[in-house]
Amino acid sequence: MLDLDVRTLFIVSISVTMVLGFLLLFAWYQNREIRALGWWSASHFVMCIGAGLLGARGFIPDVVSIDIANALLLIACGMGWGGARLFDERSVPVSGVLAGAILWLLACQLPGLSDSVNARIMLSSAIISVYAIGTGCEIWRGRQFEPLMSRWPLSATQFVHGAVYALRIWLVFAFPVAPGATLFSAAWFSIIALESLLYLIVASFMILAMAKERSELVHKTNAMLDPLTNIPNRRAFLDAAMRRMRQRSRNPEPVTALLFDLDHFKSINDRFGHSVGDEVLRIFTAKAAAEFRSTDMMGRLGGEEFGALLFGAGEGTAVGTAERIRRALMVATAEIDGKHVDATVSIGVAALTSDSVEDVAELLARADNALYLAKERGRNRVEVAGKLPPVAVPPVEEARAAVATIPSLRVVSPGIAPQVPAAANEDDIMWAEPQQLRAAGN
């Protein structure tokens, strides 16, 4: 075993734990939103008190230096577990925090445990090991909702610490403490004490790194989200769109762009107030998001303009989605707070086949042209880029088409129009302008 002065190492561990507790307390004071920092800081202070009472054995009653001291150490471990749950906004059951200490105090009333230092060491080691592994599991579990890189080393640190205290149970069997001797006399205690000191240092700095990473992630997210609708803003939408389009170059698939513009939105604000206008934006976002798939992207491009990219969807699917959104908005805004708002939206669609190459800017530009066409043709409609409107048939040509369906034609009222002989071929019929018809009648 290493030749370490156990009592000196013990005092150093308590001092370092106190410093780390103040460091976590200062971090919590700077960022009150992360309440877990306060819990972890408090656990360090409780641990210092428990370790101090444990080190004072022989100078204070055994019930304080053994029973209460170890109970405080176990409460500190429970608070560390609770802090891990609180970090991910999960509830912290008081029973879970105090379970280890309560079990310890009840076990201390048993004659077999109170008279055996080895039995007490094994019980406390088992409880600490369970809390350490449980804390690591809680931190690891949160990666599904918040993938912070600091979770990995912190979880590993907790698992290793739990394994070391599980190993301490075996060490008690292999190298038991002599009856009547103190824990400090154990040959392996210096190794365990050194590991505990390193664990506290590494875990505390990983906690600080994890809290800092979360704060940076929150600030970055806030900078990339529209605060009113809680969807990506223009910058975030375009950045994500360019990344997805680069991935598309490796795995070709169709993609369709949709651009939305709420019709006469300024008029809605002027007539009903900005609060109603904001509600219209939120309603539109909710109705649109309900129609999109998890692979689709949507963002607020500015004001009342929104954009979306549908990956793996063709023109027909995109038009159907756009039509459902258009109708859903009309129904949802027919009445807001007792006011007949009747908001509508114009939508431009531009499709890109899987074998076509076009960047985001070009695709959105085509969708914008279609959106402009939708507004030009009366708004509250969906237009597709590249689709020409049906050509208007002139009145005379329309009449020619109607007459072409009749096998033969005679004008039977010569008083109104000159008689036209029957024609075997409809193309031989002579057409008279209105002025000619009036002259013939005269």
N, C-alpha and C positions, 0 to 999 in steps of 0.2 A: 504494500500500500504506500501511497505517497506520504512523505514525512511533512505533514502540514499541522500547524498549530490549530486545533479544532476550535478552541474558544475565540481565537483571533479571527478565524474565518467566519465564525458565527456572528461576531460583532460587525465585521465588514458587510456581511449579508444584510443585517438589519439596517445598517447605515445606507447601503445602496438602495434597499427597498424603500426607505423613507424618501430618498432623493427622487427615485422614479415615481413615487406617489405624488410628490409635489409637481413633477414635470407633467404628469397626466392631468393633475388638477388645473394647472396653468393652461393646458391645451383645451380642457373643457370650458374654462372661463372665456377663452377666445372664441369658442364655437359651441354655444349652449344647445344648438340643435342636436348634437350628437350626445345624448344623455348617457350613453354607455361609457363615455370617458369618465364621467363622474362616478359611476359604479366601480369601474376598474381602479380609479384613484382611491376610493374608499376602501376597496379590498386590500390595497397595499398598506394602508394605515392600520387596518384591523390585523393584518398579518404581522406588522411590526410589533403591535401590542402583544399578540399571542406569542411570538418568538421571544420577546423580551421576558415575558412571564416564564416561558419554558427554560430560558437560560438562567433564570434566578432560582432554579430548583436548589434546595438546601438552605436558602435564605428566607423563603416564604413557605407557607403551608403547602403540602403536596396537593391538596384539593385545588389549589389555585395554580400551582406550577404544572400540574399534570392534567387534571380534568378540565378546568376552565381554559388553560393555555391552549390545549389541543382543540377544544371546542371553538375557540376564536380562529385558529388556523383553518379549521374545516369550514367555518362560516365565510372566511376570506375566499376559500376555493369555490364555495357556492355562489358568492357574489361575482366571482370571475365568470362562472357559467351563466349567471343571470345577465351580466353585461354583454356576453356574446349574443344572447337572445334579444336583448334590448337594442343592440346595434342594428339588427334587422327588423326592428319594430314589431317584435313578437312579445307576447305577454310573458311576465316573469312571475311564476308562482312562488309565493313565499315559502310554501311547503318544500319546494325543490331546493331553495337556497338553504333552508335550515335543516333539511332531512339528515345530512351527514352529521351535523353537530348534535342533533337530538338522538340519533342512533348511538353516537359516541357516549353521551352522558348517561343514557340508559344502560349501555354495556358496562360502563364503569361501576355500576352498582352490583354487578355480578362478582362474586368472590373470586372465581377463577381468573377473571380478567384484571381485577384490581391488584391481585397479588403477583401477576406475571408481566414483567416489562416487555418480554418478547411477544406476548399475545396483544399487548397494547400497540406495539409497533406494527404488527401485521394488520390489525384492524384499521389503524389510522392510515397506513400505506394503501390499503385496499380502497378506502373512501376517497383519498386524494387521487388515486389512479382513475377511479370512475369519473370524478369531477373533471380531471384534465382531459380524458378522452371525450367526455361529453361536451366539453367546451370546444374541442377541436371539431367535433361533428357539427355543432351549431354553426361555427364559422364556415366550415366547408359547405354546409347546406345552403347558406346564403348566396353562394356563387351563381345559383340558377337565376336569381333575380337581380343581382348586382355583381357582375364578373370583375371584381377588383383583383389585381395581380397579387397584392399583399396577403390575400386570404391563403394562398398556397403555402408560403413559408410559415405563416402563423399557425395554420392547421397542423403542419408537420411538426412544429415545435411543441404543440400541445400533445400530439400523439407520442412523441419521443419522451416527453416528461411523464406521461402516464405510464409508458412502458418501463421507465426507470424505477418508478415507485412500485410497479408490479414486481420488478426484479428484486426490490428491497425485501419483499416477502420471502423470496427464496434465500436471500442473504441471511435472514434471521434463522432459517433452518440450518444453513451451512455454517454460519458463524454467530451463534446465539450470544446475547449479552448475558454476562454472568449475573446470577441472582444478587440483588442489592446494588448492582453497579448502575451507573447513569448511562444515558444514551451516548454521551460524549466519549465514553471509554471504548465504544465499538470500533474495530479496526476499519470497517468500511464506511463509517459515518462521514469521514472527511470527503470521500468521493461523492456521496450523496449530497453533502452540503455544497460542494463545488458545482455540481450539476444544477442544483436549485438556484444558485447565484447566477450562473450563466443563463438558465431558463428565464429568470426574472428580467435580466437585461435584454435578451433577445426578444422575448414576448412583448415587453413594454415598447421597444422601438418599432416592432412590427405593428403594434396597435396604433402608434402614432403615425406610421406610414400609411396604414389602412384608413385612418381618419382623414389624413391629408389627401389621399387619393380620392376618397369620397367627395370631399369639398371641391376638389378640382373637377370631378365628374359632374357635380351639381352645377357649378358655374358654366361649364362647357355646354351642358344640356340646356340650361336657361338661355344661353346665347344662341342656341340653334333651334329653339322652339318658339313658336308664336304664343305669347302669353294669353291671348284671348281664346283661341281655339285649341291650344295645346297640341298642335301638329307642327311638323318642321316648317321653318320659315324659308324664304327664298334661297338663302345661301345653303342651308342644310339640304334642301330638296335638290338643288342643282349639283351639289357635291356628291350626294348619294346616287343621283341619276347617272353622273359621269362614271362613277365606280361600277355601277351595274352594267352600263353599256360596254365598259372595258371587259367585264366578265362575259358579256354576250358575244364578244369577238372570239372567245374560245369555245363557247357552247351556243351556236346560233339558235335563235328562237324568235318568233314574231313578237313585236312590241307595238303598243298603240299609245299615243299621247292624247290626253284630254285636257282642254283648257276651258275653264268656267269663268263667266263674268255675270254677277248678279245685276239684273236689269234695273235701271233707274234707282240705284242704291242711294244716291244723294237725295233723291226725292223722299225716300223712306225715312232718312235721318231728319230731313227738314219737316216732314209732316208728323212723324210720330216720336221723334227724339232719338238721341244716340243710344239710349238704353235698349230701345226696341231694335235699332239697327244692329247693335252687338248681339242681341238674341237671335236675329235672323242669321248672322254669321255662324253662331254656334249651332243653330238648327241645321243649317246647310252642311256644316262639317260632320255632324252626327249622322245625317241621312246619307251623305256620300260615303262615309267610313263604313256604314252598315252594308253597302253594296260591294265594297272592294274586298278582295281576298288578302290573305296574309302576305302574299308575294308582291302585291301592288304597292305603289308609292303615291303619297299625296302630300302636298304642301301648299302653304299660303304664299302666293307670289307677291302680294301687296294689295292693300285696300280690300276691294271686293273681288279680286282675281285669285283663282286657285288653279292648280295644275295637278295632273296625275299621270303616272306611267303604269300601264298594265302589261306586265311581262308574260309571255306565253299566251296572249289573247289576240285574236284577229280582229278585223274591222267589225264583223257582225256582233261579236261578243261585246266590244267596246260601245257600239251604238246602242245595244240593248241596255247596257249598264247606264249609259248616259240618259236614256229615256226614263228609266226607273228613277234616277236621281231627280230629273226635272219634274216628274209628276209628284214624287214624294215631297219636294220642297213646296209645291203649290198647295198640297193638302195640309202640310204641317204649319204653314204660315197663313192659312186662310183667316185665322183669328189668333192674335197674340195679346194677352192682357185685355181682352174685350175689344180690341181694335182689328178691323179688317185690313190686314196688311197686304195679303195676296202677292207675296214676292215671287218672282220668276227668275230663271237663269237661262242664259244663252251658252251653248256648248259647241266648241270646235273639236273635231276628231281628225287625227292624222295617223294612218297605219303604216307599219314597216314590216315587210315580210321577213322570214327567217334568212333568206338569201340576199337581202338588201343591206347595203352599208350606208349608214348615215349617222352623224353625231347628234348629240342631244340638242344643240342649238338649231340645227337644220330641221329636226323633227318637230321641235316646239314652234319654229317659225311657220311651218306648214299648218300646224294646228291653230296658230294665231290667225293665219289667213282665213281658215274655215270659221273661226270665231267671229272675225270681222264680217264675214258673209252672213252669218246667222243674225247678227245685230242689224245688218243692212236690210235683211229681208223681213224684219218685223219683230225680232227678238223672241224669247221663249221658245226656242227650237234648237235642234241639233243639226249641224252641217258637217259633212265629211270633206276633207281636203281632196281635191282632184276630181270631185264629182260635179259635172256640169248640170245646171238646171234644165228641165225640159223646155225646148224651144217653143215660144208662143206662136201658134198658127194664125196667120192673118185671116180676117173674116171671110174674104173671098176664097182663099185656099181651103178654109174649113167648109165652106159651102160646096166647093168642088168635091171634097172628100165625101160629104153627105150624099151628093147627087150620084157619085160613082157607085153607090150601093143600090141605085134604082135601075132596073133593066132598061126601061125606056121612059121618055118624058115628053109630054105635049103640054103646051100652054093653051088652056081651053077657054080663056077669057080674052079674046082679041081686043076687047075694049080697054083692057088695062095694059096689056103688053103685046107686042107683035107675036104672031104665032110662030112656034118653033117646030119644024117637022120632026117626026120621030127619027131617032138616030140609032143605027145598029151599034155604033161605037160611041160610048159616053164622051170620049175625047173630042167628037165632032160637034158637040153642043156649043153654040155661040153664046157668050155671056154678055149681058147688057148692064151697063152701069145705071144707077138710080136716075141720073139726068135723062138718059135715053128712054127709060121706062115712062117717066113723066111726059116727055115729048110725044111718045107714041099714044099715050092716053088722051092727050089733047087733040 
